Amino acid sequence: MANLERPVHNRRYPKKLKLRAVRDYRNHRLPTKEILLKYDICGLSQLRNWVILYNNGKEPVRKRVRKMGRKVSYDEKIEIVKWVLKHNHDYKQAAQKFDITYSRAYAWTQKYEQANDWTALKDRRGKTRGRQPADREEQLLKEIRDLKAKLREREVQIAFSKKLIEISNREVKRPNDIKRFKK
């Protein structure tokens, strides 16, 4: 029964153990089940994946997850874009100098050049909710959007309740049955 329970976390195997298991498997020194028991490997598919990697010239090692890029402040973005513009759009050099990716240097420079305004580099994700409409026209448009959203939500609720009644009435064989809901 204990073997049927799934482990809470994935197992990690040392590189040396993987290589020994693959060599035993390839040289047919031991049957597959004995290899699994000897090296305490959870499944045959795990061993086969290691063998495939080994046969393709790659060592059976765990895949590394790429780390997120470092956080860059607004002032630092301005400094980077100024440097890029000053050095004839050399994004590669900027990426190395400021420890960022090429694509980030390129994107920030393009944002600035399109808007020709440093505020384009500000990170506005999640900041639009608290903003109040500036004039009467914006207020009315916002009110219209809100009313349309409420109307759409009400239509969905009505359609859901009709569908629920329809589904519950499918079980009814006779029209005078007690289970029947009134529409």
DOSEDO-386800 format. One line per 10 residues: number of its first residue (from 1); their letters; for each residue x, y, z of N, C-alpha, C, O. Coordinates in steps of 0.02 Angstrom, whole numbers, plus 50000, padded with zeros to 5 digits. Atoms other than C-alpha are relative to their C-alpha. Example, Ala and Ser with C-alpha at 12.3 -4.5 7.8 and 13.67 -1.06 7.14 Angstrom:
<nodes>
1) AS) 50045 49941 50000 50615 49775 50390 50045 50060 50000 50097 50059 50033 | 49958 49941 49997 50684 49947 50357 49961 50055 50037 49986 50110 50045
</nodes>
This chain:
<nodes>
1) MANLERPVHN) 50041 49940 50000 50000 50000 50000 50043 50063 50000 50023 50114 49971 | 49958 49940 49994 50143 50120 50038 50024 50023 49931 50034 50083 49921 | 49976 49981 50066 50201 50115 49856 49947 50035 49958 49964 50068 49909 | 50054 49969 50038 50032 50175 49795 49991 50074 50017 49961 50111 49979 | 50007 49929 49981 50043 50341 49887 50050 50042 49961 50108 50022 49952 | 49957 49955 50038 50113 50486 49788 50042 50041 50048 50017 50063 50100 | 49958 49958 49956 50260 50580 49864 49977 50073 49996 49949 50095 49946 | 50020 49930 49997 50231 50760 49916 50042 50041 49951 50016 50085 49917 | 49955 49962 50043 50382 50824 49820 50032 49953 49949 50035 49892 49960 | 49964 50040 50049 50473 50765 49664 50067 49979 50029 50098 50015 50067
11) RRYPKKLKLR) 49936 50025 49977 50625 50658 49697 50056 50032 49960 50048 50048 49901 | 49940 49975 50034 50797 50726 49656 50054 49947 50006 50065 49919 50060 | 49948 50051 50002 50936 50610 49605 50067 50033 49985 50070 50077 49942 | 49934 49973 50016 51122 50649 49608 50022 49979 49930 50001 49928 49904 | 49977 50013 50067 51210 50656 49441 50037 49934 49995 50029 49897 49946 | 49962 50063 50001 51326 50511 49485 49953 49939 50000 49965 49890 49964 | 50049 50055 49997 51177 50399 49527 49968 49991 49932 49959 49934 49909 | 50032 50005 50066 51095 50439 49361 50046 49967 49950 50026 49923 49912 | 49952 50029 50048 51253 50398 49263 50011 49926 50013 50015 49887 49966 | 49990 50072 49984 51280 50233 49356 49939 49959 49978 49947 49905 49950
21) AVRDYRNHRL) 50061 50036 50020 51098 50182 49327 49996 49993 49924 49977 49940 49899 | 50003 50003 50073 51108 50226 49142 50052 49950 49973 50037 49912 49928 | 49948 50047 50023 51272 50130 49121 49979 49927 50014 49990 49884 49972 | 50025 50068 49986 51197 49977 49208 49946 49980 49951 49944 49922 49929 | 50055 50014 50047 51045 49989 49095 50027 49986 49930 50006 49938 49898 | 49973 50007 50068 51146 50009 48934 50042 49937 49993 50041 49905 49941 | 49956 50059 50004 51270 49871 48974 49964 49935 50018 49994 49882 50017 | 50042 50058 49983 51128 49752 49026 50031 49960 50057 50026 49898 50059 | 49972 50035 49943 51218 49711 49186 49945 49973 50046 49950 49919 50075 | 50055 50019 49955 51054 49706 49281 49934 50007 49962 49928 50048 49917
31) PTKEILLKYD) 50067 49990 50028 50871 49684 49235 49973 50069 50023 49995 50097 50073 | 50027 49933 49987 50771 49845 49233 49971 50007 50070 49984 50056 50104 | 50030 49996 49933 50674 49807 49392 50053 50002 50055 50044 50036 50105 | 49947 50000 49950 50834 49772 49487 50036 50068 50002 50057 50091 50055 | 49969 49933 50002 50908 49938 49428 49956 50050 50038 49982 50091 50077 | 50046 49955 49964 50753 50028 49492 50005 49991 50075 50005 50039 50113 | 49995 50014 49928 50768 49942 49660 50068 50020 50028 50073 50049 50082 | 49932 49987 49977 50957 49959 49674 50012 50075 50011 50041 50096 50061 | 49987 49928 49996 50958 50147 49641 49940 50039 50029 49942 50100 50033 | 50060 49970 49970 50786 50180 49721 49970 50053 49954 49959 50110 49974
41) ICGLSQLRNW) 50030 49955 50050 50714 50258 49562 49925 49986 50000 49904 49928 50000 | 50073 50007 49994 50527 50289 49566 49968 49964 49942 49922 49924 49952 | 50034 50031 50056 50483 50235 49391 50045 49986 49941 50099 50015 49934 | 49962 50019 50059 50543 50157 49230 50006 50058 49951 50057 50066 49917 | 49998 49943 50047 50498 50312 49130 50056 50049 50018 50086 50079 49974 | 49946 49956 49978 50621 50413 49235 50067 49974 49973 50107 50012 49946 | 49938 50030 50024 50761 50292 49193 50006 50006 49924 50059 50021 49898 | 49999 49995 50074 50713 50290 49008 50015 50071 49977 50051 50080 49928 | 49984 49930 50018 50717 50481 49002 50074 50014 50008 50104 50048 49966 | 49927 49991 49990 50894 50478 49072 50039 49966 49945 50089 49992 49921
51) VILYNNGKEP) 49965 50037 50053 50945 50347 48943 49995 50039 49934 50044 50043 49897 | 50009 49960 50062 50873 50453 48801 50047 50060 50000 50080 50073 49950 | 49955 49943 49995 50969 50605 48862 50072 49977 49990 50111 50010 49955 | 49932 50027 50004 51128 50501 48879 50016 49981 49928 50071 49994 49903 | 49989 50022 50069 51108 50428 48704 50005 50059 49952 50038 50054 49900 | 49997 49940 50042 51085 50602 48631 50062 50043 50015 50068 50099 49990 | 49938 49964 49985 51253 50654 48702 49994 50050 50056 50041 50088 50069 | 50010 49954 49944 51181 50751 48848 50002 49960 50064 49980 49902 50067 | 50000 50034 49935 51211 50707 49028 49932 50007 50032 49900 50059 50026 | 50066 49997 49969 51054 50665 49125 50000 50044 50063 50009 50020 50119
61) VRKRVRKMGR) 50002 49952 49944 51044 50821 49233 49933 50034 50001 49896 50035 49952 | 50064 49966 49990 50898 50918 49302 49999 50065 49960 50050 50100 49956 | 50007 49938 50037 50833 51061 49195 50001 50059 50049 49969 50056 50102 | 49997 49941 49958 50871 51230 49268 49948 50051 49977 49940 50063 49917 | 50050 49950 50015 50733 51359 49278 50035 50068 49996 50074 50086 50040 | 49968 49935 50008 50785 51529 49213 49974 50049 50053 49915 50051 50067 | 50019 49953 49948 50787 51663 49346 49971 50062 49968 49985 50079 49911 | 50028 49937 50023 50688 51822 49330 50055 50052 49996 50104 50048 50033 | 49952 49946 50005 50783 51976 49277 49997 50044 50063 49948 50044 50099 | 49999 49958 49940 50835 52097 49410 49953 50059 49993 49937 50080 49937
71) KVSYDEKIEI) 50046 49943 50001 50720 52240 49458 50040 50063 49983 50095 50074 50008 | 49968 49939 50022 50762 52405 49375 49954 50058 50016 49895 50057 49998 | 50041 49943 49981 50701 52570 49444 49989 50046 49941 50022 50040 49889 | 50017 49953 50053 50625 52709 49340 50061 50044 49982 50074 50055 49923 | 49941 49958 50012 50780 52819 49360 50055 49961 49964 50089 49988 49921 | 49950 50042 50033 50892 52675 49308 49982 49988 49927 50026 49986 49884 | 50023 50009 50069 50786 52646 49152 50019 50062 49959 50042 50056 49902 | 49983 49938 50035 50811 52829 49105 50074 50002 49985 50095 50020 49930 | 49927 50000 50009 50998 52813 49131 50020 49951 49944 50064 49968 49904 | 49983 50050 50051 51004 52655 49023 49982 50026 49930 50021 50019 49883
81) VKWVLKHNHD) 50022 49975 50066 50904 52734 48881 50045 50057 49977 50062 50060 49918 | 49955 49946 50019 51012 52890 48884 50067 49972 49976 50095 49995 49926 | 49937 50031 50020 51167 52780 48875 49995 49969 49931 50040 49976 49890 | 50011 50033 50064 51095 52681 48729 49998 50052 49943 50029 50043 49891 | 50006 49948 50051 51051 52840 48633 50068 50033 49988 50085 50050 49931 | 49935 49968 50006 51222 52915 48668 50050 49956 49963 50094 49981 49928 | 49952 50047 50031 51313 52758 48608 49971 49967 49937 49984 49908 49924 | 50023 50021 50066 51223 52741 48441 49960 49934 50001 49973 49890 49960 | 50045 50057 49994 51091 52613 48494 50037 49933 50008 50018 49884 49976 | 49962 50061 49987 51216 52483 48555 49967 49963 50058 49988 49969 50116
91) YKQAAQKFDI) 50039 50034 49948 51092 52372 48649 50041 49944 50033 50035 49933 50094 | 49961 50055 49973 51212 52227 48670 50049 50025 50053 50055 49994 50107 | 49953 49972 49952 51342 52335 48757 49963 50025 50062 49987 50016 50118 | 50040 49976 49943 51207 52414 48866 49978 49942 50044 49978 49947 50105 | 50021 50059 49962 51144 52242 48917 50057 49974 50044 50046 49955 50101 | 49943 50024 49961 51318 52191 48972 50018 50049 50055 50032 50029 50112 | 49979 49949 49952 51357 52356 49059 49952 50005 50059 49974 50011 50116 | 50049 49989 49948 51194 52370 49157 49969 49935 50028 49924 49938 50069 | 50023 50065 49976 51165 52183 49186 49925 49991 49989 49887 49973 50035 | 50069 50011 50020 50999 52175 49093 50001 49961 49935 50055 49947 49909
101) TYSRAYAWTQ) 50003 50036 50064 50939 52082 48938 49999 50050 49942 49978 50107 49950 | 50001 49960 50061 50958 52147 48762 49929 50025 49985 49919 50083 49968 | 50069 49983 50017 50769 52144 48738 49972 50055 50045 49933 50096 50022 | 50024 49947 49955 50737 52253 48891 50029 50067 49979 49993 50117 49977 | 49970 49938 50022 50861 52385 48833 49967 50025 49936 49953 50084 49929 | 50032 49982 50063 50784 52382 48660 49929 50026 50011 49909 50077 49984 | 50070 49982 49989 50604 52391 48724 49995 50069 50033 49953 50110 50013 | 50003 49935 49966 50638 52538 48841 50019 50056 49953 49988 50110 49955 | 49979 49948 50047 50727 52634 48705 49944 50013 49949 49930 50071 49933 | 50055 49992 50048 50585 52603 48582 49941 50037 50031 49911 50081 49999
111) KYEQANDWTA) 50054 49965 49965 50455 52659 48710 50014 50075 50004 49971 50116 49991 | 49982 49929 49994 50549 52820 48739 49997 50035 49933 49971 50090 49927 | 49998 49969 50066 50576 52854 48554 49931 50010 49970 49920 50059 49935 | 50068 49993 50027 50393 52825 48510 49962 50056 50034 49929 50096 50002 | 50037 49950 49962 50323 52934 48649 50038 50065 50007 50009 50118 50018 | 49956 49943 49989 50471 53053 48660 49987 50032 50068 49988 50093 50076 | 50016 49979 49932 50429 53063 48845 50025 49947 50049 50015 49887 50038 | 49971 50047 49952 50517 52986 48994 49947 49963 50040 49961 49909 50067 | 50052 50034 49961 50352 52942 49079 49977 49934 49966 49945 49893 49998 | 50017 50063 50035 50329 52805 48947 50036 49941 50031 50015 49883 50024
121) LKDRRGKTRG) 49961 50054 49969 50459 52706 49045 49973 49979 50067 49996 49930 50097 | 50028 50018 49935 50354 52702 49203 49960 49936 49994 49927 49923 49944 | 50037 50063 49997 50280 52535 49252 49931 50016 50027 49924 50030 50087 | 50068 49982 49980 50092 52566 49257 49956 49938 50010 49895 49945 50014 | 50041 50059 49992 50036 52386 49280 49962 50002 50065 49991 50011 50119 | 50042 50003 49940 49890 52377 49401 49987 50067 50032 49960 50070 50087 | 50007 49934 49970 49887 52565 49430 49940 50040 49972 49930 50097 49994 | 50052 49961 50033 49737 52617 49323 49934 50002 50037 49891 50043 50021 | 50065 50005 49966 49596 52572 49443 49980 50063 50038 49923 50085 50032 | 50017 49945 49956 49605 52719 49562 49991 50067 49965 49969 50115 49996
131) RQPADREEQL) 50003 49937 50037 49609 52852 49426 49928 50021 49988 49887 49980 49966 | 50067 49973 50010 49454 52962 49420 49996 50032 49930 50045 50061 49907 | 50008 49967 50066 49383 53022 49251 50010 50075 50006 49988 50106 50054 | 49981 49929 49997 49446 53196 49211 49942 50047 49986 49932 50095 50022 | 50054 49954 50018 49295 53276 49127 49933 49963 49998 49929 49903 50010 | 50068 50027 50000 49107 53250 49110 49992 49944 49949 49958 49894 49962 | 50007 50050 50053 49122 53153 48948 50030 49933 50022 50000 49880 50011 | 49969 50061 49975 49243 53026 49026 49957 49967 50054 49951 49906 50057 | 50044 50027 49947 49126 53008 49176 49941 49963 49969 49923 49909 49992 | 50057 50031 50032 48979 52970 49062 50019 49935 49964 49983 49885 49967
141) LKEIRDLKAK) 49977 50060 50034 49079 52845 48959 50014 49944 50051 49998 49886 50039 | 49987 50049 49947 49135 52758 49120 49934 49972 50027 49928 49912 50039 | 50065 50022 49975 48955 52752 49180 49967 49953 49951 49936 49903 49970 | 50029 50043 50052 48898 52677 49014 50033 49931 50002 49999 49880 49998 | 49964 50065 49996 49034 52542 49025 49978 49960 50061 49968 49899 50056 | 50022 50035 49940 48982 52501 49203 49930 49972 49993 49917 49915 50013 | 50069 50024 50009 48798 52488 49157 49998 49942 49951 49960 49894 49961 | 49998 50056 50047 48838 52378 49007 50026 49936 50034 50001 49881 50021 | 49973 50057 49965 48941 52264 49120 49947 49970 50046 49940 49909 50050 | 50054 50025 49956 48797 52251 49245 49946 49964 49960 49922 49911 49980
151) LREREVQIAF) 50051 50031 50043 48674 52214 49104 50023 49932 49975 49985 49884 49974 | 49972 50063 50024 48788 52079 49034 50000 49947 50056 49984 49889 50044 | 50000 50046 49943 48806 52001 49207 49930 49974 50015 49920 49915 50028 | 50069 50020 49987 48617 52000 49231 49977 49952 49945 49942 49903 49961 | 50019 50045 50055 48593 51919 49058 50030 49930 50011 49997 49880 49999 | 49967 50064 49987 48718 51783 49104 49964 49963 50056 49954 49902 50052 | 50035 50032 49945 48628 51750 49269 49933 49972 49978 49914 49917 49998 | 50065 50024 50025 48460 51736 49181 50009 49939 49956 49971 49890 49963 | 49988 50058 50043 48531 51618 49049 50020 49939 50041 50000 49883 50025 | 49980 50055 49957 48610 51513 49186 49939 49970 50035 49933 49908 50038
161) SKKLIEISNR) 50058 50027 49964 48447 51498 49283 49953 49963 49952 49924 49912 49971 | 50042 50035 50049 48350 51451 49124 50030 49931 49984 49994 49882 49979 | 49967 50063 50016 48479 51317 49083 49994 49951 50059 49984 49891 50048 | 50007 50042 49942 48471 51251 49261 49930 49969 50003 49922 49910 50017 | 50070 50025 50001 48281 51235 49249 49992 49948 49945 49961 49896 49955 | 50005 50047 50056 48297 51150 49080 50032 49933 50017 50004 49880 50002 | 49964 50061 49981 48423 51024 49147 49961 49960 50052 49956 49899 50048 | 50038 50035 49948 48318 50984 49300 49935 49971 49972 49910 49921 49998 | 50062 50025 50030 48163 50961 49190 50012 49941 49953 49964 49908 49933 | 49985 50056 50045 48251 50833 49079 49983 49934 50033 49967 49885 49999
171) EVKRPNDIKR) 50013 50062 49964 48226 50702 49214 49926 49985 50006 49907 49929 50025 | 50073 50008 49991 48037 50727 49215 49971 49960 49942 49982 49977 49883 | 50030 50043 50051 47942 50592 49123 49928 50021 49985 49907 50021 49928 | 50071 49981 50008 47763 50650 49153 49992 50074 50015 50029 50101 50057 | 50009 49928 49988 47700 50830 49147 49976 50016 50071 49988 50071 50094 | 50026 49987 49933 47616 50812 49319 50049 49979 50055 50031 49976 50114 | 49951 50024 49952 47775 50751 49402 50018 50056 50050 50017 50115 50033 | 49987 49953 49947 47821 50835 49568 50065 50038 49989 50071 50096 50009 | 49935 49969 50008 48001 50872 49518 50000 50060 49952 50047 50100 49953 | 50001 49948 50052 47949 50990 49379 50000 50070 50031 49963 50084 50077
181) FKK) 49998 49930 49979 47994 51173 49404 49957 50041 49952 49951 50025 49893 | 50040 49955 50042 47882 51310 49341 50047 50052 49969 50094 50076 50001 | 49958 49950 50036 47957 51427 49212 49974 50070 50011 50003 50118 49985
</nodes>
